[in-house]
Amino acid sequence: MTVIPFHPGRDRPQADAALEAHIAQLALGARLVLEDLHLRLRPGCWTAIVGPNGAGKSTLLRALAGLQACEGEVRLQGRLLAQWPARERARALAWLGQNEAPTGELRAGDVVMLGRAPHRAWLAPASAADHAAVRQAMEATGCWAWRERRLSALSGGERQRVLLARALAVQAVVLLMDEPLAHLDPPHQADWVELVRALRTQGTAVASVLHELSIALQADELIVLAGGRLLHQGAPGEAATQRALQQAFNHRLDILNLRGRWIALPRGVLPDEGRADGSAQENPR
Ligand SMILES: Nc1ncnc2c1ncn2[C@@H]1O[C@H](COP(=O)(O)OP(=O)(O)OP(=O)(O)O)[C@@H](O)[C@H]1O
């Protein structure tokens, strides 16, 4: 990883950032995927990363997790990721990847226990605290009842809830999730939002790549990416955030206010008269 110099005053590490990234460039093979990107995740804040297909969202999340090298630097609680001892870092930063392959024939409970590995000495048996964390995480995602079932025998949505429980069981200060709602039905999507809100009140910095824009708009902040560049980081209600969303998605969104909350639908889904009936209004700013 090449370290780029900070520009004093502009790029000073933020005291309140749980995770902060200054990515000058990130290339995959010959392809430049991310460029000139500065962002921060704050403790107790849920940040949704959005943008069109191929914008670089998953690549960015992997760089934030230290899974993908970049030209630039990523700081976890002010300290360069590379300077963290591996075990300590794995306790502080938890990760839920996109389309993670089922871990062989492991039982769901064993998979979630993997999230406790950074808390345990090599080959040490699980402690009472480990078992309690696993149970708490599995109850939170509604999968405790399947703890004896093999991951390979679960449906896509059931498996996703087990993998989410594994990430929760780490009890990290930063939780990064790539498309956590994949395979989840609407009630379980709502449960996920409730879970994230609970983590937020505990001070966790949560970042999630989301394609479900109406759910992303319930986050505290949005990071809008397009073409490997950060168009904007800001609150969902900010006019600048919504302009960035429209720009990223080629102005093919209807962003509407519904009972004081923002939602977004692909333009064309709602008939025009539906949008004009006064039940929902676009941001006037
Ligand atoms: N291994 C690779 N080698 C070269 N280019 C890659 C590689 N992996 C991904 N890319 C390219 O990098 C860009 C960003 O990919 P990424 O998966 O980060 O996008 P994304 O925003 O998460 O997309 P999606 O919404 O479709 O999941 C894409 O143009 C993709 O084709």
The ligand as an SDF file (V2000), in Angstrom:
LIG
                    3D

 31 33  0  0  0  0  0  0  0  0999 V2000
  -11.1310   -8.4970  -10.7150 N   0  0  0  0  0  0  0  0  0  0  0  0
  -11.4510   -7.4520  -11.4540 C   0  0  0  0  0  0  0  0  0  0  0  0
  -10.6680   -7.0290  -12.4650 N   0  0  0  0  0  0  0  0  0  0  0  0
  -10.9590   -5.9470  -13.2100 C   0  0  0  0  0  0  0  0  0  0  0  0
  -12.0710   -5.1940  -13.0010 N   0  0  0  0  0  0  0  0  0  0  0  0
  -12.8880   -5.5590  -12.0010 C   0  0  0  0  0  0  0  0  0  0  0  0
  -12.6330   -6.7020  -11.1850 C   0  0  0  0  0  0  0  0  0  0  0  0
  -13.6300   -6.7920  -10.2600 N   0  0  0  0  0  0  0  0  0  0  0  0
  -14.4780   -5.7840  -10.5210 C   0  0  0  0  0  0  0  0  0  0  0  0
  -14.0400   -5.0410  -11.5680 N   0  0  0  0  0  0  0  0  0  0  0  0
  -14.6650   -3.8380  -12.1170 C   0  0  0  0  0  0  0  0  0  0  0  0
  -14.6100   -2.8290  -11.1180 O   0  0  0  0  0  0  0  0  0  0  0  0
  -15.7490   -1.9940  -11.1890 C   0  0  0  0  0  0  0  0  0  0  0  0
  -16.3620   -1.8590   -9.8170 C   0  0  0  0  0  0  0  0  0  0  0  0
  -16.8380   -3.1330   -9.3990 O   0  0  0  0  0  0  0  0  0  0  0  0
  -17.6390   -3.2800   -8.0350 P   0  0  0  0  0  0  0  0  0  0  0  0
  -17.9710   -4.7160   -7.8660 O   0  0  0  0  0  0  0  0  0  0  0  0
  -16.8770   -2.6080   -6.9480 O   0  0  0  0  0  0  0  0  0  0  0  0
  -18.9380   -2.4260   -8.3530 O   0  0  0  0  0  0  0  0  0  0  0  0
  -20.2910   -2.2830   -7.5420 P   0  0  0  0  0  0  0  0  0  0  0  0
  -20.5920   -0.8260   -7.4670 O   0  0  0  0  0  0  0  0  0  0  0  0
  -20.2070   -3.0070   -6.2470 O   0  0  0  0  0  0  0  0  0  0  0  0
  -21.2980   -2.9860   -8.5470 O   0  0  0  0  0  0  0  0  0  0  0  0
  -22.6830   -3.7950   -8.3560 P   0  0  0  0  0  0  0  0  0  0  0  0
  -23.7000   -2.7740   -7.9290 O   0  0  0  0  0  0  0  0  0  0  0  0
  -22.9570   -4.2710   -9.7340 O   0  0  0  0  0  0  0  0  0  0  0  0
  -22.4570   -4.8830   -7.3500 O   0  0  0  0  0  0  0  0  0  0  0  0
  -16.6690   -2.6240  -12.2310 C   0  0  0  0  0  0  0  0  0  0  0  0
  -16.5670   -1.8860  -13.4230 O   0  0  0  0  0  0  0  0  0  0  0  0
  -16.1380   -4.0270  -12.3980 C   0  0  0  0  0  0  0  0  0  0  0  0
  -16.3550   -4.4840  -13.7270 O   0  0  0  0  0  0  0  0  0  0  0  0
  1  2  1  0
  2  3  1  0
  2  7  2  0
  3  4  2  0
  4  5  1  0
  5  6  2  0
  6  7  1  0
  6 10  1  0
  7  8  1  0
  8  9  2  0
  9 10  1  0
 10 11  1  0
 11 12  1  0
 11 30  1  0
 12 13  1  0
 13 14  1  0
 13 28  1  0
 14 15  1  0
 15 16  1  0
 16 17  2  0
 16 18  1  0
 16 19  1  0
 19 20  1  0
 20 21  2  0
 20 22  1  0
 20 23  1  0
 23 24  1  0
 24 25  2  0
 24 26  1  0
 24 27  1  0
 28 29  1  0
 28 30  1  0
 30 31  1  0
M  END
$$$$
